[in-house]
Amino acid sequence: MSSPSKRREMDLMKLMMSDYKVEMVNDGMQEFYVEFHGPNESPYHGGVWRVRVELPDAYPYKSPSIGFVNKIYHPNVDELSGSVCLDVINQTWSPMFDLVNVFEVFLPQLLLYPNPSDPLNGEAAALMMRDRATYEQRVKEYCERYAKPEHVGAAPEEKTSDEELSEEEYASSDEGMAGEADP
């Protein structure tokens, strides 16, 4: 298991076999999306996020780049870009860690134990420190508005014209047809 490409392949397969929904970007194994569910016992419970993962050429010796695609209200996540501020990923990454660690340990820990003293979202950090109940209510509002299973699908700009219509789109495309079918 000496080459980074073999390790990348093994870690990705391990992530897929851990029941995570993984969607590859292009043919390479360097960029993909993972469906991530908010942890139980947290205001993020019930939320579903599409998380973009980019593996550098030097992975696992360099950490992956992680970002939330749909919005999340959290002191350590940039609200506009979705970038994650997490020491374990950004500064203390080790080749001993793998992608399953990111989704089963690091991200759940980030959501369970936000660090408002090192914020990427200053408003969320200030609200969390000032009024925890209102902060948790705002988190739940964001989950309702931006983190439902239907928000995790492909971003609109990524749809191509040859994609199949969903059942709803297919049903609504029939509504405009004139006349009745002959008996």
Summary of the structure (lengths in Angstrom):
residues: 183
radius of gyration: 19.6
end to end distance: 67.0
largest distance: 71.0
contacts: 466
relative contact order: 0.14
helix: 38%
strand: 13%
